[in-house]
Amino acid sequence: MAMTFDPFSELDRLASGLLQSRPGPRVMPVDLYRDADRYVLNADLPGVDPGSVDIDVDGQLLTIRAQRTAGEAAGAKWLTQERPSGSYLRQFSIGEGVDTAGISASYDNGVLSVVIPISERAKPRKIAVQSLSAEADAQKTLTS
């Protein structure tokens, strides 16, 4: 059985190894959408212990931190370790139109979901239009 050497896959493996071992926070891909009266943020955090997830709001800044520990196997000789470990960090400016006290979060199957409700004062509302001429006519009728 003949084996061929693919220099591109080897280069890709080396490059991803360099990127995985870089210092600093890891990438935390997110989806963010508005659903009626709330924003929903879903972040991919596979293999992260939910107890390591820390979410806080400081003014208008929402910060998500998480930690993923490296796999351990006592006495094992690693052949490859491609799954990233380390800290994750993302920050979002949430603006003034949200109810920061009502923010909630859940973690299921490697996905962190953060629900950010829109504040009552930021929701669209209808303004009643009053006719001043109709009021004046009603006043004349009452005084006559």
C-alpha positions as CSV (number, residue, x, y, z in Angstrom):
1,M,0.0,0.0,0.0
2,A,1.5,3.3,-1.1
3,M,1.3,6.3,1.1
4,T,1.5,9.8,-0.4
5,F,2.7,12.9,1.4
6,D,0.3,15.8,1.2
7,P,2.4,19.0,2.0
8,F,-0.8,21.1,2.3
9,S,-2.4,19.0,5.0
10,E,0.9,18.9,6.9
11,L,1.1,22.7,6.6
12,D,-2.5,23.0,7.8
13,R,-1.8,20.8,10.8
14,L,1.3,22.8,11.7
15,A,-0.5,26.1,11.3
16,S,-3.5,25.0,13.4
17,G,-1.1,23.8,16.1
18,L,0.6,27.2,16.2
19,L,-2.8,28.9,16.5
20,Q,-4.0,26.6,19.2
21,S,-1.0,27.2,21.4
22,R,-1.1,31.0,21.2
23,P,-1.5,32.8,24.4
24,G,-4.6,34.8,25.3
25,P,-8.3,34.1,25.1
26,R,-9.7,31.5,22.7
27,V,-12.2,32.2,20.0
28,M,-15.8,32.0,21.2
29,P,-18.1,32.0,18.1
30,V,-21.5,33.6,18.8
31,D,-24.9,34.1,17.1
32,L,-27.0,37.1,18.2
33,Y,-30.5,37.8,17.1
34,R,-33.6,39.7,18.2
35,D,-36.7,37.6,19.0
36,A,-39.7,39.8,19.8
37,D,-38.9,41.6,23.1
38,R,-35.5,40.1,23.7
39,Y,-32.1,39.5,22.3
40,V,-30.7,36.0,22.3
41,L,-27.0,35.3,22.2
42,N,-25.8,31.7,21.6
43,A,-22.1,31.0,22.2
44,D,-20.3,27.8,21.3
45,L,-18.3,26.6,24.3
46,P,-17.9,22.8,23.7
47,G,-16.3,20.9,26.5
48,V,-16.4,23.9,28.9
49,D,-17.5,23.1,32.5
50,P,-20.6,25.3,33.1
51,G,-19.3,26.1,36.6
52,S,-16.4,27.9,34.9
53,V,-18.7,30.3,32.9
54,D,-18.8,33.8,34.3
55,I,-21.2,36.4,32.9
56,D,-21.3,40.0,34.3
57,V,-22.8,43.3,33.3
58,D,-20.9,46.5,34.2
59,G,-22.9,49.5,32.9
60,Q,-23.5,48.8,29.3
61,L,-20.8,46.1,28.9
62,L,-21.7,42.4,29.0
63,T,-18.7,40.2,29.6
64,I,-18.6,36.4,29.1
65,R,-15.6,34.4,30.5
66,A,-15.1,30.6,30.5
67,Q,-12.4,28.1,31.0
68,R,-11.7,24.8,29.3
69,T,-9.1,22.5,30.8
70,A,-6.8,20.4,28.7
71,G,-7.4,16.7,28.6
72,E,-5.3,14.6,30.9
73,A,-4.3,11.0,30.7
74,A,-1.8,10.0,33.4
75,G,1.3,8.3,31.8
76,A,0.0,8.8,28.2
77,K,2.1,9.9,25.3
78,W,0.1,12.4,23.4
79,L,0.2,11.9,19.6
80,T,-1.8,15.0,18.9
81,Q,-3.8,17.5,21.0
82,E,-5.9,19.6,18.7
83,R,-8.8,20.5,21.0
84,P,-8.1,24.0,22.4
85,S,-7.9,24.6,26.1
86,G,-7.6,27.8,28.0
87,S,-9.7,30.8,28.7
88,Y,-12.5,32.3,26.5
89,L,-13.5,35.9,26.6
90,R,-16.1,38.0,24.7
91,Q,-17.4,41.4,25.5
92,F,-20.5,43.1,24.1
93,S,-21.8,46.7,24.3
94,I,-25.5,46.2,25.0
95,G,-26.7,49.7,24.8
96,E,-29.2,51.5,27.0
97,G,-32.4,49.8,25.8
98,V,-32.1,46.5,27.7
99,D,-33.2,45.3,31.0
100,T,-29.9,44.3,32.6
101,A,-31.6,43.0,35.8
102,G,-33.6,40.5,33.7
103,I,-30.6,38.9,31.8
104,S,-30.6,35.1,32.2
105,A,-28.3,32.3,30.9
106,S,-28.3,28.6,30.4
107,Y,-25.8,26.0,29.1
108,D,-26.9,22.9,27.1
109,N,-24.8,20.6,24.9
110,G,-21.9,22.9,24.7
111,V,-23.9,26.0,23.8
112,L,-24.3,29.0,26.2
113,S,-27.5,30.9,25.7
114,V,-27.9,34.4,27.1
115,V,-31.3,36.0,27.0
116,I,-31.3,39.8,27.2
117,P,-34.7,41.4,27.6
118,I,-35.5,44.7,26.0
119,S,-36.6,47.3,28.7
120,E,-40.1,48.6,28.7
121,R,-39.0,52.1,27.9
122,A,-37.2,51.0,24.8
123,K,-40.1,49.0,23.3
124,P,-42.1,50.6,20.5
125,R,-45.4,52.1,21.7
126,K,-48.4,53.9,20.1
127,I,-49.0,57.6,20.9
128,A,-52.6,58.7,20.9
129,V,-53.3,61.8,18.8
130,Q,-55.8,64.2,20.2
131,S,-57.6,66.7,18.0
132,L,-57.6,70.1,19.6
133,S,-60.4,71.4,17.3
134,A,-62.7,68.5,18.4
135,E,-62.0,69.3,22.1
136,A,-62.8,73.0,21.5
137,D,-66.1,72.0,19.8
138,A,-67.0,69.8,22.7
139,Q,-66.2,72.6,25.2
140,K,-68.5,75.0,23.2
141,T,-71.3,72.5,23.3
142,L,-71.0,72.1,27.0
143,T,-71.1,75.8,27.7
144,S,-74.1,76.5,25.5
